[in-house]
Amino acid sequence: MNPATHFLAGWLIANVDQLARRDRALVVLAAVIPDTDGLGILSDVASKDQGAGLVFYGQYHHVLAHNVFFVLLLAAAVYALSKKKGLTTFLVLLSFHIHLLGDILSGRGQDGTIWTISYLFPFLTDVQFSWSGQWELNAWPNVVITAAALLLTLYLAWRRGFSPVNIFSVKADESVVAALRSRFPGQRE
């Protein structure tokens, strides 16, 4: 899935309960941080070695940060940093695994390549998970999921008074919510 879709999914998961701003940010981070293992694409593009192709990206994306070892380290860090430790850690684990599910469902490349998840890395390096029905990144189900997540995110911002922008800036978030509420006035609980 697209990183923006992962971000929105993490935001929606972070809003299942009344969490502090930091705890919401940690849940959202867990939804997007697995894709840091895809940053190898930057060195691949910078090297301009057409013969090697996307070596680092192809070799390490869905491996280094898409595994049980990584999520356990992440959960331990979140437990130490969060206010509602048990709930936030659970939501981080959920958010991370929703990311993996999204990648398994919708990570196929345009050339038909099915992406796998090395969930048991580094313990079992030859075990990989995938789904043969995986749809392409730009397929209509991804567009529908992203649009639905965006609409629900906007609704929650209008209703609750804070949006994902709140993670980065309280002041900017107030402007976003004010704009939503002025554009869509109505009864809120």
C-alpha positions, 0 to 999 in steps of 0.5 A: 500500500501507499505510505499515505494509506498506511499513515491514515490507517494508523491514524484511524487505529490511534483514534479508537480510544482517547489517547494523548497526542504522543500516544497517537503519534506513536501508533501512527508511526508504527503504521509507517515505520516499516517502510523505512526499509525501502529507503535503500531505493535512494542509494539505488537511484543515486548510484545510477547503476542501471546494470544493478537495478534497484538492488538495495530496495529489492533486497531489503524492502519488506525485510528489515522493518517488516518482521517480528524482531523489529515490531518487538523492538518497536513495542518495547520502545513504545511501552517505555515512551507512552502514557497509556502503556498497555493500550498504546502498545497494543494499538502499535502492534495492531497498526504495524500488523495492519501495515503488513496485511496491507502490503500482503494484499496490495503490493504487487508491482506493475510487472506482476512481481508479488512482494513477500514479507520476511516476517520471521527475519532474522530468525528464519531467513528463508520463510516469506509470506505472500498472497497470490491474489495480490493487487497492484499498488495503483489498483482500484481497491487501494484507491477506494481504501485510501479515499474511505480512510481520508473521508473518515479521517476528515470526519473524525477531525471535524467531530473530535476537534483534532486531525493528523496534523496535530501530530506535527503542529497543534496550531496548524491543526487548529486551522485545519479543524476550523476550516473543516468546521466552517466549511461543514457546520453542523451538530457535533457531540 
